[in-house]
């Protein structure tokens, strides 16, 4: 079964699920957007990574089944979480589920995610899983190419941009010093490109504190990652201050509130690695699929694995974004 066939069979049930999750928000308060288009990394990827890792292309030209990333035994329907991600929840208030750009889609009618797990802010990059993905700038170029073949009602389209974390984590893992100025410049250039193409409503999401994620212990650089996050968010806010097409959403503050008082938001007091830990972040040469056995997707953990938030955190962030859009 191909990823697109699998997605098609699950789409209706999945949409009903996230619609019910969002039913607490009054319909009368819905902004007038009809569709959503997302760019970024694993926090807004709705199935692009599984689509490109489902089949592995060998040097001799043959194709063999690949190791699907993220492994479906630990991650829900191609999402890097145990359920819907931010853009799934937002799209449920518009016109349905979010199709990955690697699947068939209609740009004028569908909600689409151009995001890829492991992606950075540039044109393209090699992921820790040892496969290439388009970065934010590359994703926007793909959108531009698709736009050349289609018309889009920009008045009714909500754009969402969330990226940057992998620039810092991948750079540190390679022994390099991340450059927040360059990373933010990539994001701002991409946002400006979207406005040049016609985008009128762009939600840009800043970074949660990378120094509070369980994976920071692996790097031994929690304080450094916190400092880099603060520098990144300050630079991003200042750079986008005068862009009236941008709504900057402060995920940093929302997640910090959750971490400071987990019980208030319905989470356990444990803010360590979540149930899916030990699978995705294995070194590829020593990858052991036995470490990716099935786990219970129902959890009250804040994190689903070493860095990705659980679907409940995604839901809280999406609702906060929706409130900001209604203001």
C-alpha positions as CSV (number, residue, x, y, z in Angstrom):
1,X,0.0,0.0,0.0
2,X,1.4,3.4,-0.9
3,X,1.5,6.3,1.6
4,X,-1.1,8.3,-0.5
5,X,-3.5,5.3,-0.5
6,X,-3.1,4.9,3.2
7,X,-3.7,8.6,3.8
8,X,-6.8,8.6,1.6
9,X,-8.4,5.8,3.6
10,X,-7.7,7.5,6.9
11,X,-8.6,11.0,6.0
12,X,-12.3,11.1,6.8
13,X,-11.9,9.5,10.2
14,X,-8.9,11.7,11.0
15,X,-10.8,14.8,10.1
16,X,-13.7,13.9,12.3
17,X,-11.4,13.2,15.2
18,X,-9.7,16.6,15.1
19,X,-13.0,18.4,14.4
20,X,-14.4,16.9,17.7
21,X,-11.2,18.1,19.5
22,X,-11.9,21.6,18.3
23,X,-15.6,21.7,18.9
24,X,-15.2,23.9,22.0
25,X,-14.5,26.9,19.8
26,X,-17.6,28.8,18.7
27,X,-18.3,28.6,15.0
28,X,-19.3,32.3,14.9
29,X,-15.8,33.3,15.9
30,X,-14.2,31.5,12.9
31,X,-12.0,33.9,10.8
32,X,-12.9,33.9,7.1
33,X,-10.0,31.7,5.9
34,X,-10.9,28.8,3.6
35,X,-7.6,27.0,3.5
36,X,-4.2,26.7,5.1
37,X,-0.7,26.2,3.7
38,X,2.2,25.3,6.0
39,X,6.0,25.4,5.7
40,X,8.6,24.3,8.2
41,X,9.8,21.2,10.1
42,X,8.5,18.1,11.9
43,X,6.1,20.2,14.0
44,X,4.0,20.9,10.9
45,X,4.9,18.0,8.7
46,X,1.7,16.0,8.0
47,X,3.3,13.1,6.0
48,X,6.0,14.3,3.7
49,X,8.8,12.4,5.4
50,X,7.0,9.0,5.2
51,X,6.3,9.7,1.5
52,X,10.0,10.2,0.7
53,X,11.3,7.4,2.9
54,X,8.7,4.7,2.0
55,X,10.8,3.7,-1.0
56,X,14.6,3.9,-1.0
57,X,16.4,4.5,-4.3
58,X,19.7,2.6,-4.7
59,X,22.7,3.6,-6.7
60,X,22.1,0.9,-9.3
61,X,18.7,2.5,-10.1
62,X,16.6,-0.1,-8.2
63,X,14.1,0.7,-5.5
64,X,13.6,-1.2,-2.3
65,X,11.3,-0.7,0.7
66,X,12.7,2.0,3.0
67,X,12.6,2.5,6.7
68,X,9.6,4.8,7.0
69,X,10.3,8.0,9.0
70,X,8.8,8.5,11.4
71,X,8.2,4.8,12.2
72,X,4.4,4.2,12.3
73,X,4.7,2.0,15.4
74,X,5.7,5.1,17.4
75,X,4.2,8.0,15.5
76,X,0.7,8.7,14.4
77,X,-0.1,8.8,10.6
78,X,3.1,10.4,9.5
79,X,3.1,13.0,12.2
80,X,6.0,13.4,14.6
81,X,3.7,13.0,17.6
82,X,1.0,10.7,19.0
83,X,-1.8,12.5,17.1
84,X,-2.6,15.6,15.1
85,X,-0.2,18.5,15.0
86,X,-0.8,22.3,15.1
87,X,-1.8,22.7,11.5
88,X,-4.2,19.7,11.6
89,X,-6.1,21.4,14.5
90,X,-6.1,24.7,12.6
91,X,-7.2,23.2,9.3
92,X,-10.1,21.4,11.1
93,X,-11.6,24.8,11.6
94,X,-11.3,25.6,7.9
95,X,-11.9,23.0,5.2
96,X,-10.6,19.6,6.4
97,X,-7.4,17.7,6.8
98,X,-3.9,18.8,5.7
99,X,-2.4,17.0,2.7
100,X,1.4,16.6,2.5
101,X,2.8,18.2,-0.6
102,X,4.4,14.9,-1.6
103,X,0.9,13.5,-2.2
104,X,-1.6,14.6,-4.8
105,X,-3.3,17.9,-4.0
106,X,-5.2,20.8,-5.5
107,X,-3.5,24.0,-4.5
108,X,-6.7,26.0,-5.0
109,X,-8.9,23.7,-2.8
110,X,-6.7,21.7,-0.3
111,X,-4.9,22.5,2.9
112,X,-1.3,21.6,2.2
113,X,1.9,21.2,4.2
114,X,5.2,21.7,2.4
115,X,7.0,20.9,5.7
116,X,9.5,18.1,6.2
117,X,10.7,16.6,9.4
118,X,14.4,17.3,9.9
119,X,14.4,20.3,7.7
120,X,16.3,23.5,8.4
121,X,15.8,27.1,7.2
122,X,17.9,27.0,4.0
123,X,17.4,25.5,0.5
124,X,17.9,21.9,1.5
125,X,19.7,19.8,4.0
126,X,20.7,16.3,5.0
127,X,18.7,15.1,8.0
128,X,20.0,13.0,10.9
129,X,18.2,10.2,9.3
130,X,20.5,10.4,6.3
131,X,18.1,11.6,3.6
132,X,17.7,15.0,1.9
133,X,14.8,17.3,2.5
134,X,13.9,20.8,1.3
135,X,14.5,23.5,3.8
136,X,12.2,26.4,4.3
137,X,13.6,28.3,1.4
138,X,13.4,25.2,-0.8
139,X,9.8,24.6,0.3
140,X,8.8,28.2,-0.6
141,X,10.4,27.6,-4.0
142,X,8.3,24.5,-4.5
143,X,5.2,26.5,-3.6
144,X,6.2,29.1,-6.1
145,X,6.5,26.5,-8.8
146,X,3.1,25.1,-7.9
147,X,1.6,28.6,-7.9
148,X,2.8,29.2,-11.4
149,X,0.4,26.5,-12.5
150,X,-2.6,27.5,-10.3
151,X,-4.5,30.5,-9.1
152,X,-4.9,31.0,-5.3
153,X,-7.3,33.2,-3.4
154,X,-4.7,34.8,-1.0
155,X,-7.5,36.7,0.8
156,X,-8.9,33.4,2.1
157,X,-5.6,31.5,2.6
158,X,-3.8,31.3,5.9
159,X,0.0,30.6,5.8
160,X,1.8,29.0,8.7
161,X,5.7,29.1,9.1
162,X,7.5,27.2,11.9
163,X,11.2,26.3,11.6
164,X,14.6,26.9,13.1
165,X,15.1,24.2,15.7
166,X,16.9,21.8,13.4
167,X,19.3,24.5,12.4
168,X,20.5,24.7,15.9
169,X,20.4,21.0,16.8
170,X,21.9,19.8,13.6
171,X,24.7,22.4,13.8
172,X,25.6,21.5,17.4
173,X,25.5,17.7,16.6
174,X,28.1,18.3,13.9
175,X,30.4,20.3,16.2
176,X,29.6,23.7,14.7
177,X,28.4,27.0,16.2
178,X,24.9,28.0,15.0
179,X,24.4,31.4,13.7
180,X,21.0,32.9,14.7
181,X,21.5,35.9,12.4
182,X,21.7,33.6,9.3
183,X,18.9,31.4,10.5
184,X,16.5,34.3,11.1
185,X,17.6,35.9,7.9
186,X,16.6,32.7,6.0
187,X,13.2,32.7,7.7
188,X,12.6,36.4,7.1
189,X,13.6,36.1,3.4
190,X,11.2,33.2,3.0
191,X,8.4,35.1,4.6
192,X,9.1,38.1,2.4
193,X,9.1,35.9,-0.6
194,X,5.6,34.6,0.4
195,X,4.3,38.2,0.6
196,X,5.9,39.0,-2.8
197,X,4.0,36.0,-4.2
198,X,0.7,37.4,-2.8
199,X,0.4,36.0,0.8
200,X,-1.6,38.4,3.0
201,X,-2.0,36.4,6.2
202,X,1.1,34.6,7.6
203,X,1.4,33.2,11.1
204,X,5.1,32.9,12.0
205,X,5.6,30.8,15.1
206,X,8.7,31.4,17.2
207,X,10.7,28.7,18.9
208,X,9.8,27.1,22.2
209,X,12.8,27.0,24.6
210,X,15.1,24.3,23.1
211,X,17.0,24.3,26.4
212,X,14.0,22.8,28.2
213,X,13.6,19.8,25.8
214,X,14.8,16.4,27.0
215,X,17.2,16.1,24.1
216,X,19.3,19.1,25.3
217,X,20.8,16.8,27.9
218,X,22.2,14.6,25.1
219,X,24.0,17.7,23.8
220,X,25.1,18.8,27.2
221,X,24.1,22.2,26.1
222,X,20.8,23.1,27.7
223,X,21.9,26.6,28.8
224,X,23.4,27.3,25.4
225,X,20.3,26.2,23.6
226,X,18.2,28.4,25.9
227,X,20.4,31.4,25.0
228,X,20.2,30.6,21.3
229,X,16.4,30.3,21.5
230,X,16.1,33.7,23.2
231,X,18.5,35.3,20.6
232,X,16.6,33.7,17.8
233,X,13.2,34.8,19.0
234,X,14.4,38.4,19.7
235,X,15.9,38.7,16.2
236,X,12.8,37.2,14.6
237,X,10.4,39.6,16.4
238,X,12.5,42.6,15.5
239,X,12.9,41.6,11.9
240,X,9.1,41.0,11.4
241,X,8.0,44.0,13.4
242,X,7.0,46.2,10.4
243,X,5.5,43.4,8.2
244,X,1.8,44.0,8.4
245,X,1.1,40.7,6.6
246,X,2.7,38.7,9.5
247,X,1.1,37.6,12.8
248,X,3.9,36.5,15.1
249,X,2.8,33.8,17.5
250,X,4.7,33.4,20.8
251,X,4.9,29.6,21.2
252,X,7.9,30.2,23.6
253,X,5.7,31.8,26.3
254,X,2.8,29.3,25.9
255,X,5.1,26.2,26.2
256,X,6.9,27.8,29.2
257,X,3.5,28.2,30.9
258,X,2.8,24.5,30.4
259,X,6.2,23.5,31.7
260,X,5.9,25.7,34.8
261,X,2.5,24.3,35.7
262,X,1.9,21.0,33.9
263,X,-1.0,19.9,36.2
264,X,-3.0,23.0,35.3
265,X,-3.0,22.0,31.7
266,X,-3.7,18.3,32.4
267,X,-0.2,16.9,32.1
268,X,1.8,14.8,34.4
269,X,4.6,16.4,36.4
270,X,7.1,14.5,34.4
271,X,8.7,16.8,31.8
272,X,11.3,14.3,30.7
273,X,11.4,12.1,27.5
274,X,8.0,10.7,26.4
275,X,6.8,7.2,25.5
276,X,8.3,7.2,22.0
277,X,11.8,7.8,23.2
278,X,14.6,5.6,22.0
279,X,13.4,5.0,18.4
280,X,13.7,8.1,16.1
281,X,17.0,9.5,17.3
282,X,19.1,6.3,17.0
283,X,22.3,6.6,14.9
284,X,21.4,5.4,11.4
285,X,24.3,2.9,11.0
286,X,23.3,1.2,14.3
287,X,19.5,1.6,13.8
288,X,17.6,-1.1,15.6
289,X,13.9,-1.4,14.6
290,X,13.4,-3.4,17.8
291,X,13.7,-0.1,19.6
292,X,10.6,1.1,17.8
293,X,8.1,-1.4,19.1
294,X,4.5,-0.2,19.5
295,X,3.6,2.0,22.5
296,X,0.3,3.3,23.9
297,X,-0.5,6.5,22.1
298,X,-2.6,7.8,25.1
299,X,-0.4,9.8,27.3
300,X,-0.4,12.8,29.7
301,X,3.2,13.5,28.9
302,X,4.3,16.9,27.6
303,X,6.8,15.4,25.2
304,X,6.1,12.5,23.0
305,X,9.8,11.6,22.5
306,X,13.1,13.4,23.2
307,X,12.0,16.6,21.6
308,X,8.6,16.5,19.9
309,X,5.6,17.6,21.9
310,X,2.6,15.4,22.4
311,X,-0.6,16.1,20.4
312,X,-2.2,17.7,23.5
313,X,0.5,20.4,23.4
314,X,-0.1,20.9,19.7
315,X,-3.8,21.3,20.5
316,X,-3.1,24.0,23.1
317,X,-0.9,25.9,20.7
318,X,-3.4,25.7,17.9
319,X,-6.2,27.0,20.1
320,X,-4.0,29.9,21.3
321,X,-3.2,30.7,17.6
322,X,-6.9,30.6,16.8
323,X,-7.7,33.0,19.6
324,X,-5.0,35.4,18.3
325,X,-6.5,35.2,14.8
326,X,-9.9,36.1,16.2
327,X,-8.6,39.2,18.0
